[in-house]
Structure formats: structure tokens, C-alpha cells
């Protein structure tokens, strides 16, 4: 059907541009909103995101333009540490890609890759979305009931992964109450009730004692499985694109090499205005 186009979200730069422009600028505005509420200083110190298509993490490129010492942190499962050590394997942080680096991922601007355990992510999700967890968070840890009820509706597995990554980031970089770390929840528990059922079968029904023990997943997040984005490391991340995009998807080496320069990415960022104008014209 000539009227139907299937877009490859791993390759099409519109995905990158959207998150750079919309998600990134929304977070910039959010920093001022939070400052007015006495949260942070109006600056975002770090932005953390696990990569599916690697669209969401593009917001970090905008944030680093606003705050030059800003940290962009990519996250992936320890069960499949593609960027961390060229690793492979299977994992259950659903919605996250693995075993390849997407074309739209600006790895040359990323400051670190951190890995999280998929089992901890699922246990953490169960803590946030089941009654024993709610009661424990309220009674033992003093979390307001309204906050507990809100968290129960907005988190999926990858959202917990992202929050754990944000905690790991804050610990690793020695951040304090003046630093604001932003991350994203991209889906919610409605997609994962069957997964939570499998967790109950595997580990038994979570009671309040188990929920208390699981709180350590958030409170005691470790600073292992971290690789910083040095010049050499970033180049290694970039080189991983070759096997997918040149050998398998028909890109040229020249196209791949062009991505080594931030000018290539800036050129795409600057297309937003022209593309918006074309969209408005097409819509009449």
C-alpha cells in the first residue's frame, strides 16, 4: 500500500529530534517549576534512561547544551550488557532493546553506562504495586499514602530500572540535595500483571516482612557495573553500530563516521523548525 509507511524507530531521526526538542525542553522548563517548589536549584545535574530505540535518551543532548556539566547516563540490564562490555544474553526489562546500538543513539555524548539487575527491577515493581508493599512504604518508611497510590499507577519494569539508575547515578557522582536527577517512566503496571504473577510463583507471595527487605533495592543501590564515557569508551560504543548498520542495514562507513562529530547531531537538531513547518503545511 503506497499510502502506508512503516517507520524504523531505531533509525529514523524524527524519533531523536522529538525527544531532543520536546522531552528535553520540557525537562528544562520542569527545572524552573521544581525550583519554585524549593526542589533543586533550577539545574538538572543528570538524566538517566534505559535504551529501547534510544529516542528518550536524546533529551540529554538538549540538557547538556543548557548545562555543560550535565551527565547523560544510559542504562541496560546486567543480563545483557551490550554497551558495558559488548555482552549479550536475555533479560526481562521489557521495552529495552539489547544486543545492538541504535542508529539514533548519540553515544559520543554519553557520560556513562550503568547496568541494573532485571530481577531487582521486577521485585521493586512488585513493592510499588502490591498492597503489602504499599502498607510497608506507608507504615515503616513514612511515605505519604497519596504518593504510594500515585507510584502504583505510573511504574512499569523499565520505570523501576530508570529510577534505580538515577539512584546509582546520584551515588556514583556524589550528588546531594541540591542536585536534581531526572528520569522517565515510559509505561505502567497494567502491562505487567502476568509478570508479577510469575514473580509470586517464583518467590512466594510478598508479605510485609519481604516488602521491608525489598526496600534495600532502592535504599542500598550499589555503584558497581558502571563504565564512564571516556574518549576510548565512547569510540568503542560507536564502533558497535558498524555490525548492525553497515553490514546488515546498508549504511555506509562514511555515514557512520559522520556521527563521530557532534556537528552531525546538531544539524539534525536544527531541522525541527523546518519539519514543523512542513507538518503544518501538510495538515492544511
BAFITOR-622678 format. One line per field, with one value per residue (C-alpha): x, y, z; residue in three letters. Coordinates in steps of 0.02 Angstrom, whole numbers, plus 50000, padded with zeros to 5 digits. Layout:
N
x = X  ...
y = Y  ...
z = Z  ...
residu = ALA  ...
! end
This chain:
284
x = 50000  50082  49988  50066  50241  50320  50448  50601  50610  50787  50847  50728  50798  50625  50625  50787  50728  50564  50646  50786  50662  50503  50562  50723  50642  50502  50633  50718  50551  50523  50685  50613  50446  50537  50646  50490  50436  50605  50663  50836  50921  50844  50977  50964  51125  51095  50973  50957  50869  50874  50881  50747  50755  50867  50744  50708  50891  50908  50833  51002  51082  50969  51002  51190  51175  51089  51205  51375  51425  51263  51281  51193  51182  51124  51056  51049  51023  51170  51095  51132  51270  51291  51375  51454  51566  51499  51399  51246  51109  50924  50835  50660  50662  50530  50537  50726  50824  50977  51125  51139  51168  51034  51074  50992  51091  51219  51343  51482  51392  51351  51442  51417  51332  51263  51187  51041  50979  50814  50758  50784  50683  50538  50548  50549  50396  50304  50348  50271  50114  50052  49961  50096  50219  50103  50073  50259  50306  50174  50194  50379  50457  50335  50295  50133  49986  49946  50124  50115  49950  50021  50178  50071  49995  50146  50283  50324  50481  50585  50525  50594  50754  50767  50738  50869  50986  50952  50993  51153  51198  51174  51281  51419  51439  51423  51268  51172  51005  51046  51062  50912  50919  50782  50723  50570  50429  50378  50240  50142  50091  49941  50059  50144  50013  50059  50243  50201  50105  50259  50362  50241  50255  50444  50475  50312  50181  50259  50211  50261  50421  50475  50423  50532  50679  50648  50661  50850  50839  50808  50896  51058  51082  51263  51389  51451  51425  51471  51580  51616  51616  51799  51858  51908  51749  51636  51726  51700  51514  51508  51601  51467  51349  51451  51390  51206  51200  51339  51348  51162  51061  51153  51228  51399  51557  51556  51383  51438  51597  51497  51411  51577  51558  51430  51400  51307  51188  51170  51120  50978  50927  50913  50791  50649  50585  50584  50498  50366  50329  50309  50193  50083  50076  50029  49889  49821
y = 50000  50161  50259  50161  50190  50084  50190  50111  50195  50131  50226  50370  50532  50603  50495  50576  50752  50733  50686  50813  50954  50905  50795  50894  51066  51003  50949  51120  51201  51073  51126  51301  51231  51122  51268  51369  51225  51230  51071  51089  51246  51260  51147  50966  50879  50713  50624  50435  50322  50141  50123  50041  50135  50263  50401  50450  50471  50604  50728  50725  50810  50960  50963  50960  51113  51206  51142  51093  50987  50888  50698  50587  50409  50260  50107  49924  49754  49663  49510  49588  49719  49770  49938  49895  49756  49704  49574  49475  49373  49379  49490  49537  49727  49734  49881  49893  49841  49733  49664  49815  50003  50101  50222  50369  50346  50485  50379  50506  50624  50495  50509  50334  50167  50084  49911  49854  49680  49636  49534  49683  49790  49666  49645  49834  49848  49722  49825  49980  49900  49771  49800  49727  49847  49996  49961  49940  50101  50198  50121  50079  50211  50355  50378  50477  50367  50482  50462  50273  50268  50378  50273  50117  50185  50255  50122  49976  49870  49993  50137  50050  50016  50202  50253  50130  50200  50376  50322  50238  50396  50509  50394  50372  50558  50607  50713  50794  50877  51022  50907  50858  50694  50663  50500  50435  50311  50250  50126  50063  49910  49871  49783  49677  49592  49423  49456  49497  49333  49241  49329  49268  49090  49102  49189  49164  49292  49455  49494  49649  49568  49530  49704  49779  49675  49729  49912  49888  49877  50065  50116  50018  50026  49983  50078  49925  49888  50065  50119  50303  50380  50414  50455  50273  50203  50314  50262  50079  50112  50198  50057  49933  50017  49951  49771  49816  49969  49946  49758  49722  49880  49958  50113  50167  50185  50369  50390  50301  50403  50564  50525  50543  50732  50824  50936  50791  50784  50972  50978  50858  50957  51113  51028  51039  51208  51160  50994  51077  51198  51054  50962  51116  51140  50957  50971  51125
z = 50000  49941  50075  50217  50284  50420  50512  50592  50762  50785  50631  50590  50660  50692  50849  50904  50860  50953  51117  51096  51066  51159  51303  51326  51330  51442  51569  51556  51598  51737  51821  51849  51910  52037  52092  52129  52242  52332  52245  52169  52105  51933  51858  51804  51855  51767  51653  51655  51531  51478  51290  51185  51022  51113  51072  51252  51297  51161  51284  51370  51219  51246  51433  51408  51295  51436  51574  51505  51656  51644  51646  51518  51585  51483  51571  51521  51607  51682  51598  51427  51447  51265  51288  51455  51388  51216  51310  51259  51341  51379  51504  51561  51572  51438  51318  51321  51167  51177  51080  50965  50968  50877  50737  50827  50989  51014  51110  51082  51201  51335  51502  51572  51550  51707  51722  51830  51879  51795  51946  52060  51940  51945  52134  52151  52040  52148  52302  52223  52153  52279  52443  52556  52478  52496  52681  52713  52624  52723  52896  52903  52791  52810  52627  52610  52559  52412  52345  52362  52268  52131  52110  52096  51935  51842  51854  51741  51743  51641  51751  51905  51808  51769  51950  52011  51880  51943  52121  52059  51963  52115  52222  52094  52059  52243  52217  52359  52397  52282  52130  52027  51930  51802  51729  51636  51666  51494  51537  51687  51786  51675  51555  51687  51796  51721  51757  51938  51946  51886  52020  52153  52089  52088  52256  52351  52400  52458  52638  52736  52800  52622  52567  52703  52642  52463  52509  52507  52317  52319  52480  52453  52265  52226  52120  52026  51841  51789  51643  51614  51442  51409  51234  51204  51280  51177  51020  51068  51092  50923  50836  50890  50766  50620  50630  50630  50521  50392  50373  50393  50359  50213  50291  50227  50329  50283  50357  50515  50531  50514  50679  50770  50758  50864  50713  50632  50779  50790  50607  50644  50797  50690  50570  50696  50636  50452  50486  50596  50455  50332  50451  50472  50284  50257  50384  50296
residu = UNK  UNK  UNK  UNK  UNK  UNK  UNK  UNK  UNK  UNK  UNK  UNK  UNK  UNK  UNK  UNK  UNK  UNK  UNK  UNK  UNK  UNK  UNK  UNK  UNK  UNK  UNK  UNK  UNK  UNK  UNK  UNK  UNK  UNK  UNK  UNK  UNK  UNK  UNK  UNK  UNK  UNK  UNK  UNK  UNK  UNK  UNK  UNK  UNK  UNK  UNK  UNK  UNK  UNK  UNK  UNK  UNK  UNK  UNK  UNK  UNK  UNK  UNK  UNK  UNK  UNK  UNK  UNK  UNK  UNK  UNK  UNK  UNK  UNK  UNK  UNK  UNK  UNK  UNK  UNK  UNK  UNK  UNK  UNK  UNK  UNK  UNK  UNK  UNK  UNK  UNK  UNK  UNK  UNK  UNK  UNK  UNK  UNK  UNK  UNK  UNK  UNK  UNK  UNK  UNK  UNK  UNK  UNK  UNK  UNK  UNK  UNK  UNK  UNK  UNK  UNK  UNK  UNK  UNK  UNK  UNK  UNK  UNK  UNK  UNK  UNK  UNK  UNK  UNK  UNK  UNK  UNK  UNK  UNK  UNK  UNK  UNK  UNK  UNK  UNK  UNK  UNK  UNK  UNK  UNK  UNK  UNK  UNK  UNK  UNK  UNK  UNK  UNK  UNK  UNK  UNK  UNK  UNK  UNK  UNK  UNK  UNK  UNK  UNK  UNK  UNK  UNK  UNK  UNK  UNK  UNK  UNK  UNK  UNK  UNK  UNK  UNK  UNK  UNK  UNK  UNK  UNK  UNK  UNK  UNK  UNK  UNK  UNK  UNK  UNK  UNK  UNK  UNK  UNK  UNK  UNK  UNK  UNK  UNK  UNK  UNK  UNK  UNK  UNK  UNK  UNK  UNK  UNK  UNK  UNK  UNK  UNK  UNK  UNK  UNK  UNK  UNK  UNK  UNK  UNK  UNK  UNK  UNK  UNK  UNK  UNK  UNK  UNK  UNK  UNK  UNK  UNK  UNK  UNK  UNK  UNK  UNK  UNK  UNK  UNK  UNK  UNK  UNK  UNK  UNK  UNK  UNK  UNK  UNK  UNK  UNK  UNK  UNK  UNK  UNK  UNK  UNK  UNK  UNK  UNK  UNK  UNK  UNK  UNK  UNK  UNK  UNK  UNK  UNK  UNK  UNK  UNK  UNK  UNK  UNK  UNK  UNK  UNK  UNK  UNK  UNK  UNK  UNK  UNK
! end
